[in-house]
Amino acid sequence: MTTRTKTPWIGRPDAVMLDWRSDVLPAPLFRNEFRLNGEVKDAEVKICGLGFYELSMNGEKVGSHVLDPIVTSYDRRVRYVAYDVTEHLRSGSNAVGVMLGNGLYNSFTAEVWHFDKASWRDYPKLWLELTVQLSTNERVHICSSPDWKVGDGPLRFDGLRNGEIYDARLERPGWDRPGYDDSDWANAAIVPGPGGMMEEQTSPPCKVTATLTPESVNEIRPGVAVYDMGQSFAGWAQLRMEGAKAGNEVVLRYGENLKDNGEVDQSNIARFILSGECQTDRYIMKGDAQETWEPRFTYHGFRYVQLEGLPGAPEIDHLRGRVVHTAFDTIGGFECSNNNVNKLQQATQWAYISNFVGIPIDCPHREKNGWTGDAQLATETGLINYDTADSYRQWLDSISDTQRPNGQLSGIAPSCGWGYNWGSGPAWDAAFILIPWYIHLYTGDCTAIEQHYEGMRRYLDFCSSMAPEHILSFGLGDWCPVNADQAVPVALTSTAYYYVFAEKMAAFARLTGRDADVAEYEELAAHIRTAFNARFYKGNGLYDRGQMTARGCAIYQGLVEESEKATVVKSLADDVENNDYRVDFGILGAKYVPRALADNGYADHAYRLITQPEYPGWVNWLRRGATTLWEKWDGTTSRNHIMFGDISSWFYSYLGGIQPDPAEAGFRHILLQPCTVTGLDWIRSWHRSPRGMIESRWTREKDSIDFEITIPPASTGTLVLPGRQPQEIGSGRHQITVEAVSE
């Protein structure tokens, strides 16, 4: 819902953005007192505090959200959050308190994406509307205004990519309660808003979803200890200290690697941060017997925390890990008899939630950017494991906000102008077209398709303007391959996506009643398909130089001529086998190749490709201690990325056999073809679809395989089991035993 309002934005009166290097000011505290002459019947507050806010009423935090509101391109769109605050207010004196952080809105840190030069950048500011219905039927409105007071608090520094500095000696007890003496506080100033449309936040918020106890602590020298959380994740550390003197500073440095001397190594994640510290928090003690603190307006990606300035010997209880991500529900599960597969499923889930902090991101430490390529490759994994549709719908608005009048898109969303002529391209821009398709496929909802149809049309027109003879040659390609010298040409993967876009636009035109567009896009797709094969197919089953990604792309994206398909598929399977089932592709091939194999009778090859333990490969990461997925096969850069994460979706789709039917989306009709691959004795998979629970289980006995399939109410399925013809099944539980047949 878009909101038009006369309520002003307010800020601190001394905060004037004179240039790109304006001073970093302490996090401001805003407060307002008011009286309510009657019992509170109903109360709602709408708030937008930029970059981030923490709201309290009468001394209590409102809600469990963190890192709110979710980041956007603020001069195009800003999100407010609505809370029912009836229980927080009372008859008589009341107080509202808001602490603001810089977030991405005032991203002052110098870095390579230039958010420090964003057109929207300004000091933190607040917009708030509180409406109270009293038992007397009187309605009371409290809004942000110059009557509010503003002062500094203990949070002296907060940088989204740097960390926080908190001086507990400067805390103001009672500042968010009625009766506090704010006579030395300044009046707030009316300031310009960020410029974007004001809309309600519809995505689930970020929350602290778990608290982890460290696995171990190692004192590497007096006063310095490194805590191993045993798991890489996004969030922060909660510090629990006792017996320290006032003024003692404790430093927390976060990372995912250790140096040979045991210290935290930030070299793999700090290289794009050009000013200030990377992932470092500082807490200055106030001298209480016990003190507990955690950051508010930053987050980190880490497994290890280095504590410096300890007043005594380190203890496990001095630290806890706070897991933070978008708080969507879990709606899927997969497990099987192969423990490596189970660990890969867990590592993928940890990588996914670590890289969905408000928006889908590339990594929670080095960048925190909404890279579109990473997101589109992992969307099916997200939708089968988690209830992410609302989060994706909202983020699609941010992608739309990056679109230029000529249709061009940025490779990151939000963007402040970076990511157009490098960092994007069809494989990345596919997020704008494929994510609406995946939402429709998994939920049955085509709202995003309808909403963004014209923007998608403009993007396809842009591609056409860049595609002489229907070959598209711009953008990023098969990123992070094993061997860059053997990477497929960008023209191959970009043209393949161009074809997919034309096909999808024809399907979208049918879905939305734009019948006149269908033939246009079908004709375009046919021309692209012909041009693709003329340019890249070399005969004898080979595309380009015979790379796995080249053949996998052509098969998976539907570009292979039917007369050549068996030859191309066999060529790919032989290549995988001859390479000892080691991967030989980057992030695009990681989606194409396992699916192309399994879709065409070679599920065993795909399974062995995913599970073989040698370098390069997914299980090799596990052997080297991975608890999340990595950015590169050799592990030299980020160790918490999701872009190789389609394998989780593959487990559901092929080992479990759970796939939505595109013709009856949202699992109205389910395609069930479990692949009983060699080496697995059993699998258990489930997904809570919009229509109810879907389950697929199978167990291998000596001479048979027992299947248990559950179809939700008002759904049907097509079941394909080994050695049997497809059969139509209705809702309910189905138990079937078949003779064991090797795939």
ZIJOJO-V517430 format. One record per backbone hydrogen bond with DSSP energy under -1.0 kcal/mol. CO is the residue of the C=O (numbers start at 1). NH is the residue of the N-H. Records with the same first field share a line. If there is no record, write none. Layout:
BEGIN
CO->NH / NH
END
This chain:
BEGIN
1->200
9->191
10->126
11->189
12->15
16->18
19->22
28->100
29->151
30->98
31->149
32->96
34->94
36->38 / 92
39->135
42->133
43->85
44->131
45->83
46->129
47->81
48->127
50->125
52->101
54->99
55->62
56->97
57->60
60->57
68->53
72->74
73->76 / 77
74->196
76->197
78->199
80->201
81->47
83->45
85->88
92->36
94->34
95->58
96->32
97->56
98->30
99->54
101->52
102->106
104->107
106->108
110->274
111->114
114->117
115->118
118->121
125->50
126->10
127->48
128->144
129->46
130->142
131->44
132->140
133->41 / 42
134->137
138->134
140->132
142->130
145->148
148->188
149->31
150->186
151->29
154->156 / 167
155->27
157->165
159->163
162->280
163->159
164->282
165->156 / 157
166->284
167->170
168->171
172->175
174->177
176->59
177->180
180->182
182->185
186->150
189->11
197->78
198->3
199->80
205->327
206->66
207->325
210->323
212->321
216->228
218->226
221->224
223->309 / 310
224->220 / 221
225->307
226->218
227->305
228->215 / 216
233->302
234->324
235->300
236->322
238->320
239->293
241->291
245->248
248->285
250->283
251->308
252->281
253->306
255->303 / 304
257->265
259->262
263->259
266->269 / 270
270->273
279->254
281->252
282->166
283->250
284->168
285->247
289->243
291->241
293->239
300->235
302->233
303->229
304->255
305->227
306->253
307->225
308->251
315->318
316->319
318->240
320->238
321->212
322->236
323->209
325->207
326->328
329->387
331->688
333->686
335->684
338->342
339->343
340->344
341->345
342->346
343->347
344->348
345->349
346->350
347->351
348->352
349->353
350->354
351->355
353->356
355->361
356->326
357->359
359->357
363->368
369->362 / 371
370->413
371->375
372->376
373->377
374->378
378->382
379->383
380->384
381->385
382->386
385->331 / 332
386->388
388->392
389->393
390->394
391->395
392->396
395->399
396->400
397->401
399->402
400->403
404->407
408->404
411->372
419->411
424->476
425->428 / 429
426->430
428->431
429->432
430->433 / 434
431->435
433->437
434->438
435->439
436->440
437->441
438->442
439->443
440->444
441->666
446->450
447->451
448->452
452->456
453->457
454->458
455->459
456->460
457->461
458->462
459->463
460->464
461->465
463->466
464->467
467->470
468->471
477->479
479->587
483->486
484->487
489->493
490->494
491->495
492->496
493->497
494->498
495->499
496->500
497->501
498->502
499->503
500->504
501->505
502->506
503->507
504->508
505->509
506->510
507->511
508->512
509->514
510->513
513->515
514->517
517->521
518->522
519->523
520->524
521->525
522->526
523->527
524->528
525->529
526->530
527->531
528->532
529->533
530->534
531->535
532->536
533->537
536->544
539->542
542->538
543->546
547->551
548->552
549->553
550->554
551->555
552->556
553->557
554->559 / 560
555->558
561->564
564->568
565->569
566->570
567->571
568->572
569->573
570->574
571->575
572->576
573->577
574->578
575->579
576->581
577->580
579->582
586->590
588->591 / 592
589->593
591->595
592->596
593->597
594->598
595->599
597->600 / 602
602->606
603->607
604->608
605->609
606->610
607->611
608->612
616->583
618->622
619->623
620->624
621->626
622->625
629->641
632->635
638->631
642->645
645->648
646->650
647->651
648->652
649->653
650->654
651->656
652->658
654->675
659->671
661->664
664->669
668->716
669->661
670->718
671->659
672->720
675->677
677->680
681->700
682->337
683->698
684->335
685->696
686->333
687->689 / 694
689->692
692->689
694->687
695->710
696->685
697->708
698->683
699->706
703->740
704->701
705->738
706->699
707->736
708->697
709->734
710->695
711->732
712->715
716->670
717->729
718->672
719->727
721->724
727->719
729->717
732->711
734->709
736->707
738->705
END
